[in-house]
Amino acid sequence: MDVLLGSIDVRELLSTQDIEESSPLSAPDLHLLIDRLQIRSLHIKQKVRDYILSHQTEFFQIFSTCSDSVTQTEEISTDLSNILQLISNNNIDIEIRDASKEICSVKRDLKEKKELLSLVQIIVSLVERLKVVKEDLKVGKLVNAAEVLRDLKTDLLIHGDREEVGDRREPVVFELLRKEWLDCFDDFQEVCVRVVSNAISFDSGNGRLRVLFKLSIEKMKDVELHMVLTAMEVAGVLDYGLAKVADLMVKHIIIPTVKVDCNFHLVEELLPNSEQMDEAILCLVVSSSDSTVDSANIYSRLIQFIKFIHKTVCFQNSRWMTCFGRLTWPRISDLVISKFLSKAVPDDASKVAEFQKIGELTTEFEASLKDLMFISVTDKKDEKLSSFVQNVEVHFAARKKKEILANARNLLLHFDSANPSDYTIKHPSSKGHEIAGIISEKPVSLLFLPERCIVSKAASQLMELVHQALQDVCLSSARVALVFYHAARDALFLYEAIVPVKLQKQLDSVTQIAVLVHNDCLFLAQEILGLAFQYRPDFPSCIKEQAVFVDIAPRFHQMADELLQKQIQLVCINLEKAIDGADGFQNTHQMQQYESAKSSIDQVVFILEKVRSIWEPLFLQSTYKSSMSCVLDFVFSIITKDILLLDDMAAEETLQLQRLIYLTLENLSSVFESVVSVNVEENAQDDATPDPLDVLVPSLRKLRKLADLLDMSLKTITASWESGELVSCGFTPSEVENFIKAIFTDSPLRKECLWRIESVSLYHN
């Protein structure tokens, strides 16, 4: 059969070897090929026949097996047909289906009952264990109770002492069990705390701390303190159990011990019986000497107390000692700092070195606490005392800063403490006017102005504090210098924060206090600008760049400007109200209207005289000159404007108006002299200066000229306009024209004069 396994290449049957594969075969070749194929076919058939004959037995067995298979298949088909017929006739499939469902249901019920049985067994076990806890608590088997509670906590999946159990999708019984566990846990904590409280007590009457190592409470006999602490540790409530004891120790032992004036010492008493030690006592015994103890004694008493706790309460257990330290050390360290170390901080920089001994004792004290495992060896947060003494320079600086700010605050709060009746000027003819109890002893120099300034004692002394603080900056280390620098800045800010609020009522009116505060702000601004130039070269190099004051000076300049403008505004408001009483100076030829206008002028003069008496003694000369000139210009402008607005004036009325103007100027002569005298002093070497009052108060010249116009002839008025004299005094064409129309009746001459005035105006325009 091997011949059948391969393919036949017809070209191999040809004898010619030169035939190319791509060339077509000829007819003779094809006949030859057919003959040879027939021969090959006969040969193959002979091969097949020989193979079958040689394997006759095997082929017979194959054919027999096939026949048996066919027969068995027919029998199976017959049996299957019979079964199907039987099933279809008796509905057995329904019965099988129902039986199958019933079997499944029974198996499911059985599984559920097995699970419920297992759950019941678990619940019963948990309930029994909870009962064991309750029984153990009654008889004092606290360690066993703690272990059972710990295991139950895991089994009940309680992650906290107060686990919320309402959201779990579990049988209600587990929620009840958890609540029952919580109740047992509360009872356990209560029993432990009660035992510890009875075992560790303090008799304040005798000053004795008593520790019982074994005691009996109710049904609990011979309960050992060590066993109770072990039980609390097992249950994870050691912190809770010792919290009350820690409070007791701090209140009755630590607080009296850390007082600098403490006059007692600690005496330890151990009272063992014949077999073992039953209790220990620590007594606070009053010392025979009344002298106060030093830092070494304070630390030694604390170490003695902590060693007593280590031996009698914590039984030399490092974990228990660490727990007790965690509960008490924050308060102990704070008490030592507040009651002892902070008071030991030197008041003078030269005594800082003397604090070194206290620093060494403090470091040794904390090292002893680490040996006792009272504080952590690795946690730097527990080294609060060492950190404090290492930063004594900063604490010293902080105390000095507090003193500086306290002094500055007291100065500013007493700024207005004098009796208001003292706010009067002494020696009014002298330039050294004073406000009793408030101003500095003598005027102060301004760094960047040629004048001297009267300021308050508060401002003068405040700058002295600032200068002292900055001098300390130059002599101190970097950290201390930074504190003093901020103290100086904060002291200046206090003036800005306190004075405007405290003196708000005086600053909202025209008072000497307001003028004094203005001077203070100007003085402080000038001084602040010079601070950096004065002290920066001597500052420590690390703060030279950040130590600036230029940001503060503009704030005080602004305060000074605002106060000055407010004073001027308040005066102008009062003057405007007084002038309003003149009713526009109408009908002054009538006696009643004249008296009303005169009264208004008298009120204006009174206000200006009062303002002069307030301003002149305190303001800088240049400030007084500019401020009073501004006020005078304002009031003269209003008077001139009101008179020029009159539309019809009788001859007698013009005389009365002229009289009022002359009266005003005459009564204000002292005010004029105060402004002129200032200006003369400033310009004593300038003989070519024109009338200074007319320059400073432009409306004064206009008012004077208006008084002249009131009795001038029409031609004279026109000539004055044409010559430019009225223009130089500030008159406008419309004002002159309206003035002429109000005084002179209509006539060809008036028309001509008005035309000439208008022509000159058009020519100049």
C-alpha positions in Angstrom: 0.0 0.0 0.0 3.0 2.2 0.0 2.3 3.1 -3.6 -0.9 4.7 -2.6 0.7 6.9 0.0 2.5 9.1 -2.5 1.6 11.0 -5.6 2.7 10.0 -9.2 4.6 12.3 -11.4 3.6 11.4 -15.0 6.8 12.9 -16.4 8.7 10.2 -14.6 6.9 7.5 -16.7 8.4 9.0 -19.9 11.8 8.0 -21.0 12.8 11.4 -22.4 14.6 13.4 -19.8 15.0 16.5 -21.8 11.3 17.6 -21.7 10.9 20.9 -19.9 8.2 21.2 -17.4 6.6 24.1 -19.2 6.6 22.5 -22.6 3.4 20.6 -23.8 3.6 16.8 -24.4 3.4 15.4 -28.0 0.9 12.7 -29.2 3.4 9.8 -29.1 4.4 10.8 -25.6 0.8 10.8 -24.6 0.2 7.2 -26.1 3.3 6.0 -24.3 2.1 7.6 -21.1 -1.3 5.9 -21.3 0.3 2.5 -21.8 2.6 2.9 -18.9 -0.2 4.1 -16.7 -2.2 1.0 -17.5 0.7 -1.2 -16.6 1.1 0.8 -13.4 -2.6 0.3 -12.5 -2.4 -3.5 -13.0 0.6 -3.5 -10.8 -1.2 -1.6 -8.1 -4.2 -3.9 -8.2 -2.0 -6.9 -7.8 -0.4 -5.3 -4.8 -3.8 -4.6 -3.2 -5.0 -8.2 -3.8 -1.9 -9.6 -2.3 -2.3 -7.4 0.8 -5.9 -8.4 1.4 -5.1 -12.1 1.1 -2.3 -11.8 3.5 -4.5 -10.0 6.0 -7.7 -12.0 5.6 -8.1 -12.9 9.3 -7.9 -9.3 10.4 -10.4 -8.1 7.9 -12.8 -10.9 9.0 -12.6 -9.8 12.6 -13.4 -6.2 11.7 -16.4 -7.2 9.7 -17.7 -9.4 12.6 -17.3 -6.5 15.1 -19.2 -4.2 12.8 -22.0 -6.7 12.5 -22.3 -7.1 16.3 -22.4 -3.4 16.8 -25.2 -3.0 14.4 -27.2 -5.7 16.2 -26.6 -4.1 19.6 -27.7 -0.7 18.2 -31.0 -2.2 17.1 -31.6 -3.7 20.5 -30.9 -0.5 22.3 -33.2 1.4 19.9 -35.9 -1.2 20.7 -35.4 -0.8 24.5 -35.4 3.0 24.2 -38.6 3.0 22.3 -40.2 0.8 25.0 -39.0 3.1 27.8 -40.3 6.2 26.0 -43.6 4.5 25.4 -43.8 3.5 29.1 -43.0 7.1 30.3 -45.5 8.7 27.9 -48.2 6.3 29.1 -47.6 6.8 33.0 -46.4 10.6 33.4 -43.4 9.5 35.4 -41.4 12.5 34.4 -43.7 14.8 36.5 -43.2 12.5 39.5 -39.4 12.6 39.0 -39.4 16.4 38.8 -41.5 16.7 42.0 -39.4 14.2 43.8 -36.3 16.2 42.7 -37.7 19.5 44.0 -38.6 17.9 47.3 -35.1 16.5 47.7 -33.6 19.9 47.1 -35.9 21.6 49.6 -35.2 19.0 52.2 -31.4 19.4 51.7 -31.8 23.2 51.9 -33.8 23.0 55.1 -31.3 20.7 56.5 -28.4 23.0 55.6 -30.2 26.0 57.2 -30.9 24.1 60.4 -27.3 23.0 60.6 -26.2 26.7 60.2 -28.8 27.8 62.7 -27.6 25.1 65.1 -24.0 26.3 64.6 -25.1 29.9 65.2 -27.0 29.0 68.3 -24.0 27.2 69.6 -21.9 30.3 68.9 -24.4 32.5 70.6 -24.6 30.2 73.6 -20.8 30.2 73.8 -20.7 34.0 73.7 -23.4 34.3 76.3 -21.6 31.8 78.6 -18.4 33.8 78.2 -20.2 37.0 79.0 -21.6 35.3 82.1 -18.0 34.3 83.0 -17.0 37.9 82.8 -19.7 39.0 85.1 -18.9 36.3 87.6 -15.2 37.2 87.5 -15.9 40.8 88.1 -17.9 40.0 91.2 -15.2 37.9 92.8 -12.2 40.1 91.6 -10.8 37.9 88.9 -10.0 40.9 86.8 -7.2 39.5 84.7 -9.4 36.6 83.5 -12.3 39.0 82.9 -10.0 41.3 80.9 -8.8 38.4 78.7 -12.3 37.2 78.0 -13.4 40.7 77.1 -10.5 41.1 74.8 -11.3 37.8 73.0 -15.0 38.7 72.8 -14.2 42.0 71.3 -12.5 40.2 68.4 -15.2 37.6 68.0 -18.0 40.2 68.1 -16.1 42.3 65.5 -16.0 45.4 67.8 -13.4 47.8 66.5 -13.9 50.4 69.2 -15.2 50.6 72.8 -18.4 52.3 71.5 -18.9 50.4 68.2 -22.0 51.5 66.2 -23.9 48.3 65.7 -27.2 49.4 64.1 -26.0 49.4 60.5 -24.8 45.7 60.4 -26.9 43.2 58.4 -26.8 40.5 61.0 -29.2 38.9 63.4 -30.5 41.2 66.1 -29.0 38.9 68.7 -25.5 40.0 67.7 -26.4 43.6 68.2 -27.7 42.7 71.6 -24.5 40.8 72.4 -22.4 43.7 71.4 -24.4 46.0 73.7 -24.1 43.4 76.4 -20.3 43.4 75.9 -20.2 47.2 76.1 -22.1 47.0 79.4 -19.7 44.4 80.7 -16.8 46.5 79.5 -18.2 49.6 81.3 -18.6 47.5 84.5 -15.0 46.3 84.1 -13.7 49.8 83.8 -15.8 51.0 86.8 -14.5 48.1 89.0 -10.9 48.7 88.0 -11.1 52.5 88.6 -12.9 51.9 92.0 -10.2 49.5 93.1 -7.4 51.8 92.0 -9.0 54.8 93.7 -9.3 52.8 96.9 -5.7 51.5 96.6 -4.2 55.0 95.9 -5.5 57.8 98.0 -4.3 61.1 99.4 -5.1 62.4 102.9 -5.0 66.2 102.5 -5.3 66.7 106.2 -2.1 64.8 107.0 -0.4 65.4 103.6 0.0 61.6 103.0 -0.1 59.7 99.8 -1.1 56.1 100.5 -0.7 53.1 98.2 -2.2 49.8 99.2 -0.8 46.8 97.4 -3.7 44.4 98.4 -7.2 45.3 99.5 -10.7 43.9 99.7 -13.8 45.6 98.3 -17.3 44.1 98.7 -17.1 40.5 97.5 -13.6 40.9 96.1 -11.2 39.6 98.6 -7.4 40.3 98.6 -7.4 42.1 95.3 -3.9 43.0 94.3 -3.1 46.4 92.8 -0.5 44.8 90.4 -3.2 42.4 89.2 -5.6 45.3 88.6 -3.1 47.2 86.5 -2.3 44.0 84.5 -6.0 43.5 83.8 -6.4 47.1 82.6 -3.4 46.7 80.3 -4.9 43.5 78.9 -8.2 45.2 78.2 -6.4 48.3 76.8 -7.8 50.8 79.3 -4.7 51.5 81.3 -4.8 55.2 80.4 -8.4 55.4 81.5 -7.8 53.5 84.7 -4.8 55.7 85.7 -6.3 59.1 84.6 -8.0 59.8 88.0 -4.8 58.8 89.8 -2.8 61.1 87.6 -5.1 64.0 88.4 -4.8 63.2 92.1 -1.0 63.3 91.9 -0.8 66.5 90.0 -3.3 68.3 92.3 -1.9 67.2 95.7 1.8 66.5 95.0 3.1 68.1 91.8 1.5 71.6 92.2 2.8 72.1 95.8 6.2 70.7 94.8 7.0 73.0 91.9 6.2 76.2 93.8 9.3 78.3 94.3 8.2 79.2 97.8 7.7 75.5 98.7 8.7 74.8 102.3 8.2 71.1 102.7 10.0 67.9 101.7 8.9 64.4 100.9 9.4 61.4 103.2 8.8 57.9 102.0 7.5 55.2 104.4 7.3 51.5 103.5 5.2 49.4 105.9 5.9 45.7 105.2 4.4 43.0 107.3 6.3 39.8 108.2 5.8 38.2 104.8 5.5 41.0 102.2 5.0 44.7 101.9 1.3 45.7 102.2 1.4 49.4 101.7 3.6 52.4 101.0 3.2 56.0 102.1 4.7 59.3 100.8 4.4 62.2 103.3 4.7 65.9 102.7 6.6 67.1 105.8 6.9 70.9 106.5 10.6 72.0 106.6 11.9 73.6 109.7 13.6 76.3 107.7 11.5 79.1 106.3 13.9 79.8 103.5 12.8 79.1 100.0 14.4 76.2 98.1 16.5 76.4 95.0 16.0 74.7 91.7 18.0 71.6 92.7 15.6 70.9 95.5 12.6 71.3 93.2 13.9 68.8 90.7 15.1 66.4 93.5 11.6 66.4 95.0 10.0 65.6 91.6 12.5 62.8 91.0 11.8 61.4 94.5 8.0 61.4 93.8 8.4 59.9 90.3 10.7 57.1 91.7 8.0 56.4 94.4 5.4 56.0 91.6 7.8 53.9 89.6 8.3 51.5 92.5 4.9 51.4 94.3 2.3 52.2 91.6 3.8 51.1 88.4 5.8 48.2 90.0 8.9 49.1 87.8 7.0 48.2 84.7 8.3 50.3 81.9 5.0 50.3 79.9 3.0 51.3 82.9 5.5 54.0 83.7 5.3 55.4 80.2 1.6 55.4 80.4 1.6 57.3 83.7 4.2 59.8 82.3 2.0 60.3 79.2 -0.9 61.3 81.5 1.1 63.6 83.8 4.2 65.0 82.0 2.4 67.6 79.9 0.9 69.2 83.0 4.1 68.7 85.1 6.3 70.4 82.4 3.8 73.3 82.0 3.8 73.8 85.8 7.6 73.7 86.1 7.8 76.3 83.3 5.1 78.6 84.6 5.8 78.3 88.3 9.6 78.1 88.3 11.6 78.4 85.0 9.7 81.4 83.6 10.2 83.2 87.0 13.9 82.3 86.9 14.5 84.0 83.5 16.8 86.9 84.2 15.6 90.5 84.0 18.9 91.8 82.7 20.9 90.6 79.8 24.1 90.4 81.9 22.5 87.8 84.1 21.6 85.4 81.3 24.9 83.4 82.0 23.8 82.8 85.6 20.8 80.9 84.2 23.2 78.2 82.9 23.2 76.3 86.2 19.5 75.9 86.1 19.8 74.7 82.5 22.3 72.0 83.5 20.0 70.8 86.3 17.0 70.8 84.0 18.9 68.6 81.5 20.0 66.2 84.2 16.4 66.1 85.5 15.0 65.1 82.1 17.8 62.5 81.7 16.6 60.9 85.0 13.0 60.8 83.7 14.2 59.0 80.6 16.0 56.4 82.6 12.8 55.8 84.5 10.8 55.6 81.2 8.7 58.4 82.4 9.3 60.3 79.2 10.3 59.1 75.8 14.0 58.7 74.9 13.5 59.5 71.3 10.5 62.0 71.1 11.9 65.5 71.3 8.5 66.8 72.2 9.0 65.5 75.7 12.1 67.6 76.2 10.0 70.7 76.9 12.1 71.9 79.8 15.4 71.6 78.1 14.0 73.4 75.1 12.8 76.2 77.4 16.2 76.7 79.1 18.1 76.4 75.8 15.9 79.3 74.5 16.4 81.4 77.6 17.6 84.3 75.5 14.4 84.3 73.5 12.3 84.1 76.7 14.3 87.0 78.2 13.7 89.0 75.0 10.0 88.0 75.0 9.7 89.3 78.6 11.4 92.5 77.7 9.2 92.9 74.7 6.1 92.4 76.9 7.4 95.1 79.3 8.1 97.5 76.4 4.6 97.0 75.0 3.0 97.2 78.4 4.8 100.5 79.1 3.9 101.9 75.7 0.3 100.9 76.2 0.2 102.6 79.7 1.6 105.8 78.2 -1.0 105.9 75.5 -3.9 104.9 77.7 -3.0 107.8 80.1 -2.7 110.3 77.2 -5.9 112.0 78.1 -6.0 111.2 81.8 -5.6 114.9 82.9 -8.6 116.9 84.0 -10.3 118.6 80.9 -10.1 121.9 82.8 -6.3 121.6 82.5 -6.5 121.9 78.7 -5.9 125.6 78.8 -2.9 127.6 77.6 -0.5 128.9 80.1 1.4 132.1 79.3 -0.5 133.0 76.2 2.0 135.6 75.1 4.8 133.1 75.0 5.6 130.6 72.3 6.2 127.9 75.0 2.5 127.4 75.5 1.7 124.2 77.4 -1.3 122.0 78.0 -1.0 121.0 81.6 -0.1 117.3 82.2 0.0 116.3 78.6 2.7 117.9 76.5 6.4 117.2 76.7 8.7 119.3 78.8 10.2 121.2 75.8 9.6 121.2 72.0 11.3 118.5 70.1 13.5 118.8 67.0 12.3 117.3 63.7 14.9 115.4 61.8 14.0 116.6 58.3 12.4 119.9 59.1 14.0 123.1 60.4 11.3 123.8 63.0 10.7 122.5 66.5 7.5 120.8 67.4 5.4 120.6 70.6 4.4 117.0 71.2 2.7 115.0 73.9 4.6 113.3 76.7 3.2 110.0 75.4 4.7 110.4 72.0 8.1 111.6 73.4 8.3 108.8 75.9 7.1 106.3 73.3 10.1 107.2 71.1 12.4 106.8 74.1 11.1 103.2 74.5 11.6 102.6 70.8 15.2 104.0 70.9 16.0 101.8 73.9 14.7 98.7 72.2 16.7 99.4 69.1 19.8 100.0 71.2 19.2 96.5 72.7 19.0 95.2 69.2 22.5 96.4 68.5 23.9 94.7 71.6 22.0 91.4 71.4 22.3 88.1 69.6 20.4 87.4 66.4 17.4 85.7 67.9 17.1 88.3 70.7 17.7 91.2 68.4 14.8 90.1 66.2 12.4 90.1 69.2 13.5 93.6 70.2 13.2 94.8 66.6 9.6 93.6 66.5 8.9 95.1 69.9 10.0 98.5 68.6 7.7 98.2 65.6 4.8 97.0 67.7 5.2 99.9 70.1 4.8 102.3 67.2 1.7 100.4 66.0 0.2 100.8 69.4 0.0 104.6 69.0 -1.9 104.1 65.7 -4.2 101.5 67.3 -5.0 103.2 70.6 -4.9 107.0 70.3 -7.4 107.5 67.4 -9.9 105.3 69.3 -9.4 106.6 72.8 -9.4 110.3 71.7 -12.1 110.0 69.0 -14.4 112.6 70.6 -11.6 115.2 70.8 -10.3 114.4 67.3 -13.8 115.0 65.9 -13.8 118.6 67.1 -11.5 121.6 67.0 -9.4 121.0 70.1 -5.8 121.3 71.3 -5.7 117.5 71.7 -6.4 117.1 68.0 -3.6 119.5 67.2 -1.3 117.7 69.6 -2.1 114.3 68.0 -1.3 115.9 64.6 2.1 117.0 65.9 2.7 113.6 67.5 2.1 111.9 64.1 4.3 114.3 62.3 7.0 113.9 64.9 6.8 110.1 64.9 6.9 110.0 61.1 10.1 112.1 61.1 11.7 110.0 63.8 10.7 106.7 62.2 12.4 107.8 58.9 15.6 108.3 60.8 15.7 105.0 62.7 17.1 102.9 60.0 19.9 105.4 59.3 20.7 105.7 63.0 20.8 102.0 64.0 21.1 99.9 60.9 25.0 99.9 60.8 25.1 98.4 64.3 22.3 95.8 63.7 23.3 92.1 63.6 24.0 91.2 60.0 21.2 88.6 59.9 18.5 91.2 60.4 19.9 94.2 58.6 18.0 93.3 55.5 14.6 92.7 57.1 14.8 95.5 59.7 12.9 98.3 58.0 10.8 101.2 59.3 10.1 103.1 56.1 6.8 101.3 55.7 5.5 102.8 59.0 6.4 106.4 58.4 3.9 107.0 55.6 1.1 105.8 57.8 1.8 108.5 60.4 2.3 111.1 57.7 -1.2 110.2 56.4 -2.7 110.3 59.9 -1.1 113.8 60.4 -2.5 115.1 57.1 -5.9 113.6 57.7 -6.1 115.3 61.2 -5.0 118.6 59.8 -7.5 118.5 56.9 -10.2 117.5 59.4 -9.4 120.5 61.6 -9.6 122.9 58.7 -12.8 121.3 57.5 -14.5 121.5 60.9 -13.5 125.2 61.2 -14.8 126.0 57.7 -18.1 124.3 58.5 -18.5 126.4 61.6 -17.6 129.6 59.8 -20.1 128.8 57.0 -22.9 128.3 59.5 -22.0 131.6 61.1 -22.1 133.5 57.8 -25.4 131.8 56.9 -26.8 133.8 59.8 -26.2 137.0 57.8 -28.9 135.9 55.3 -26.7 136.8 52.4 -26.1 140.4 53.7 -29.4 141.5 52.3 -31.1 144.8 53.3 -28.4 145.8 55.7 -29.7 149.4 55.5 -32.5 148.1 57.8 -31.5 148.1 61.4 -32.6 144.6 62.2 -30.9 143.1 59.1 -27.7 145.1 59.9 -27.6 143.8 63.5 -28.2 140.3 62.2 -25.3 140.6 59.7 -23.1 142.2 62.4 -23.9 139.4 64.8 -22.9 136.9 62.1 -19.6 138.8 61.6 -18.9 138.8 65.3 -19.5 135.1 65.4 -17.0 134.6 62.6 -14.4 136.7 64.4 -15.1 134.8 67.6 -14.5 131.4 65.9 -11.3 132.6 64.2 -10.0 134.0 67.4 -10.7 130.8 69.2 -9.1 128.8 66.5 -6.1 131.0 66.7 -5.8 130.4 70.4 -6.0 126.6 69.8 -3.8 126.4 66.8 -1.0 129.0 67.2 0.7 127.7 70.3 0.9 124.1 69.1 1.1 123.9 65.4 4.4 124.3 63.5 4.7 127.9 62.3 4.5 126.8 58.7 1.5 124.6 59.4 -0.3 127.3 61.3 0.4 129.9 58.6 -0.9 127.6 55.8 -3.9 126.4 57.8 -5.1 129.8 59.1 -4.5 131.3 55.6 -6.7 128.6 54.1 -9.5 129.3 56.7 -9.3 133.0 56.1 -9.4 132.6 52.4 -12.5 130.4 52.7 -14.4 132.8 54.9 -13.5 136.0 52.9 -14.5 134.2 49.7 -17.9 133.4 51.1 -18.5 137.0 52.3 -17.3 138.5 49.0 -19.4 136.1 47.0 -22.6 136.8 49.1 -22.2 140.6 48.7 -21.5 140.3 44.9 -24.7 138.2 44.5 -26.9 141.1 45.8 -29.0 142.3 42.9 -30.2 145.7 44.2 -28.4 147.8 46.8 -29.5 151.2 48.1 -26.9 153.9 48.7 -27.2 153.5 52.5 -27.0 149.8 52.1 -23.6 150.1 50.4 -22.3 152.1 53.3 -23.5 149.6 55.8 -21.9 146.7 53.8 -18.6 148.7 53.6 -18.8 149.3 57.4 -19.3 145.5 58.0 -16.3 144.7 55.8 -14.1 147.2 57.7 -15.4 145.9 61.0 -14.5 142.3 60.0 -11.0 143.2 59.0 -10.4 145.4 62.0 -11.6 142.7 64.5 -9.4 140.1 62.8 -6.3 142.2 63.1 -4.8 140.0 65.8 -5.4 136.9 63.6 -3.7 138.8 60.7 -0.8 139.7 62.9 -0.3 136.0 64.0 0.0 135.0 60.3 2.1 137.9 59.3 4.5 137.6 62.2 5.1 134.0 61.3 5.7 134.9 57.7 8.0 137.8 58.7 10.2 135.5 60.7 10.5 133.1 57.8 11.3 135.8 55.3 13.2 138.3 57.5 16.0 138.4 54.9 13.7 138.9 51.9 12.9 142.7 51.7 11.4 142.4 48.2 8.5 140.1 49.3 5.1 141.7 48.6 2.4 142.1 51.3 2.5 138.5 52.6 -1.1 138.5 53.8 -2.5 139.3 50.4 -0.3 136.5 48.9 -1.4 134.0 51.5 -5.1 135.0 51.5 -6.0 135.9 47.9 -9.6 136.6 48.8 -8.5 139.2 51.4 -7.4 141.6 48.7 -10.6 141.1 46.8 -12.7 141.8 49.9 -10.7 145.0 50.6 -11.2 146.1 47.0 -14.9 145.3 47.3 -15.1 147.7 50.3 -13.5 150.4 48.2 -15.9 149.7 45.3 -19.0 150.2 47.5 -18.4 154.0 47.6 -16.7 154.5 44.2 -18.3 156.3 41.3 -19.3 154.5 38.1 -16.5 156.0 36.1 -13.9 155.2 38.7 -15.0 151.5 38.8 -14.9 151.4 35.0 -11.4 152.9 35.0 -10.2 150.4 37.6 -11.4 147.6 35.4 -9.8 149.0 32.3 -6.5 149.4 34.1 -6.6 145.8 35.2 -6.6 146.5 38.9 -9.9 144.7 39.5 -8.7 141.7 37.5 -5.6 141.5 39.6 -7.8 141.4 42.7 -9.7 138.4 41.4 -12.8 140.0 40.0 -14.5 138.6 36.9 -16.3 140.6 34.2 -19.7 139.2 35.2 -19.1 140.1 38.9 -18.2 143.7 38.0 -21.2 144.0 35.6 -23.6 142.6 38.2 -22.2 144.8 40.9 -22.7 147.9 38.7 -26.2 146.9 37.9 -27.0 146.3 41.6 -25.7 149.8 42.7 -26.3 152.2 39.8 -29.6 152.8 38.1 -30.1 152.3 34.4 -28.7 155.2 32.4 -26.8 156.0 29.2 -23.6 156.3 31.3 -24.2 152.9 32.9 -24.7 151.4 29.5 -21.5 153.0 28.2 -19.5 151.7 31.2 -20.9 148.2 30.9 -20.1 148.3 27.2 -16.5 149.5 27.9 -16.1 146.7 30.5 -17.4 144.1 28.1 -15.2 145.5 25.3 -12.1 145.2 27.5 -13.1 141.7 28.5 -13.5 140.7 24.8 -10.2 142.3 23.9 -8.3 140.4 26.7 -10.0 137.1 25.7 
